[in-house]
Amino acid sequence: MNSHPAYIWFARGGLRRQVLATAMLLLLALAPPVLAANAVSVTAAGIPLDAPWKVKLYELAHTTFLHPAWGWQHSERDYLVALQLAKDDGLHVDKDALFAAAFLHDMAAFRPCADKKMEHGDCAALQSPAILKSVDFPMQKIASVQAAERGHMYYSNPGTDPTAIVLHDADSLDFLGDIGAARLLALTGAKAPSFAPAVKTLRKFLKVIPPRLITKSAQRIGKKRATELKAFLDALQTETFDGKAM
């Protein structure tokens, strides 16, 4: 079962997700003519789309995975940070598998599994093969994609595959620093009575995430981001009269 408190906040709205799931399949069917008219060579953050399947997968993510915490922007950050971690630690990763896992690891937020108790990384590993096959992904690499999806959360064990390890660390880092604060606060929504639960979760992340980082480069970045996040939360505590008017 997915125990991530922030993820649970989003696990609502079944009808909307079913509509999104149908739209995803339609988008994959229509992708070739759409992309022919609107050729894309890089993603919004500059990731090269150097294979037809990447173009199709990015089009799917960019038009369907829309959410301030789990959407395509989070995927772009995870991919780019993971590549930097691999470079800094001298790890050899499969960039194709990393790209696919980065853009599909949170897909259960938009296309939930029938088993509502299934952890969302496991759900992504279950559902992603059909999507990747439909975009002509090199399926001999699917096991690496699935391993990275299953192990991407900070509380998960990514195993020994370098591709899974760097995605795990990159995804964990995205819960720290200013970006971590922005993601969690965005989840409160316009109808929330307070953002205190988000702040409580961020305080928890400060304690539990840094010790779980695996690569040396992630540990270094994590220390900096934790300091950054703590400074923000401490200032917020002061500005809300010791949290009493939060």
Buried (B, 14 or more C-beta within 10 A) or exposed (E): EBEBBBBEBBBEEEEEBEEBBEBBBEBBEEBEEEBEEEEEEEBEEEBEBEBBBBBBBBBBBBBBBEBEBBBBBBBBBBBBBBBBBBEBBEBEBBBBBBBBBBBBBBBBBBBBBEEEEBBBBBBBBBBBBEBBEBBEBEEEBBEBBBBBBBBBBBEBEBBEBBBBBBBBBBBBBBBBBEBBBEBBBBBBEEEEEEBEBBBBBBEEBBEEBBEBBBBEBBBEBBEEBBEBBBEBBEEBBEEBEEBEEB
